[in-house]
Amino acid sequence: MEEQVLLTMRDITKTFPGVVALDHAQLTLRKGEVHALMGENGAGKSTIIKCLTGVYERDAGEVRMEGVEGSIYNHSTQEAQRIGIATVYQEVNLCPNLSIAENLFIGREPRTMIHTVDWKTMNRRAQKIMDNLEIHVDATATLETCSIAIQQMVAIARAVDMDCKLLILDEPTSSLDDKEVAKLFKLMRTLRDSGVGIVFVTHFLEQVYEVCDRITVMRNGQFVGEYSVSELPRVKLVAAMLGKDFDDLASIKPEGRVSVSDEVVLDAEHLSHKGTIKPFDFRIRKGEVVGVTGLLGSGRSEMVRCIYGADKAQSGTERMMGKTLKANSPIDSIKAGMGFLPDDRKADGCIGDLSVRENIILALQARDGMFKRIPRTKQAEMADHFIDLLQIKTASRETPLNQLSGGNQQKVILARWLCTHPDFLILDEPTRGIDIGTKTEFQKLVLQFAAEGMSIVFISSEIEEMLRTCTRMCVMRDGEKVGEIQGSMTQESVMSAIAGGEKK
């Protein structure tokens, strides 16, 4: 087996001020395998990848790769690419305004005799690359017209054409639907069979067991173990990730929930937004958790954005706690007692250069107005309270938000809204891209807040997650609310409603 080893990372250590990110971590990748890198947020997965690809310089440890003499020290991503290491991130790092062919050959375009770009040759070669990888798309199409899945495949195709031996896929499936995931997995298997070693970072357990050969588990910056997928039951994988016996599905039970009040917190009638969401009615009572489900692009996010005022409703009326609400902008909703954790925390939630403290008090300060400044001591008290309550892993309250892991960033944004003591909280994909342990914490918090009287809208791509937390579900399809499911909800009944759009 030793002659098949492509990459060996041993005793990798990396520290940041106040934080040991990697503590003698290790990773071994073989040629022609898909290797899952698993662990909770903050386990060190991203850090070890960045130490390999030249984003960070490690403090200690050894990296060896087939075909490269001596220990590797990549000082930039370009150096990593030169020795055959390529990374494709969740957020595709290409030029959306250029064609697929231009993105494939950017910086290395074929030239004519007079040194202009040879467009005919470039387009022909690009089409051949896409066809060989069974990516059925016109290479002359502008990238922004393609789905996220195709954009990711173009990024992978570019890496393959640049003779990558080692491909790192960092959360590539987070924004894809099932059909797109299947296409991506087919491409990954094609590359694996050609001898490429693939490191696959994901939080979806079922995907690991579908496409991966081996698993490396990390925890608190340390190597926990390397396992064959065929020999590692899911419950043992979860136990390895969390460092304890843990059954995430059994840890949250809907039984024993407090009964929902008859008091209506929000009542919306015939709300709509041209081009995104057709007229819909929505009502939620005190202490109720209402799920919004549907396929990707069904209008789930558009529905709650319309309720919140992020997209101004162009028809209909809203009443919040019995009073008419004109949600012309989010600040109107915030002042009425509403909170909104958006699905894209990087674009719409996080202000990375501000500290954890500053991010937490942001919504409260906006609600009170800039002329009613929150005293610094009060800010510190609130930040420390929520850091403790939500178990946010941070060196201090003054740590810039962009230095935290994704799951801890999500907790900070949740703390921002809890600071305002909302009557009605919208959670749009709050657990997407975070580890299984943090997901469970979020689900428990949702039930706790509901028990305390908060009304919550919960959107998740994982139906099982909503079945464990929601009292009923609204079903969306093609920008239209097509029905509701309540009472005895099962995965089968929800899937049937999504597929057929039946009124329930």
Order of alpha helices (4+ residues) and beta strands (2+ residues): beta-beta-beta-alpha-beta-alpha-beta-alpha-alpha-alpha-beta-alpha-beta-alpha-beta-beta-alpha-alpha-beta-beta-beta-alpha-beta-beta-alpha-beta-alpha-alpha-alpha-alpha-beta-alpha-beta-alpha-beta-beta-alpha
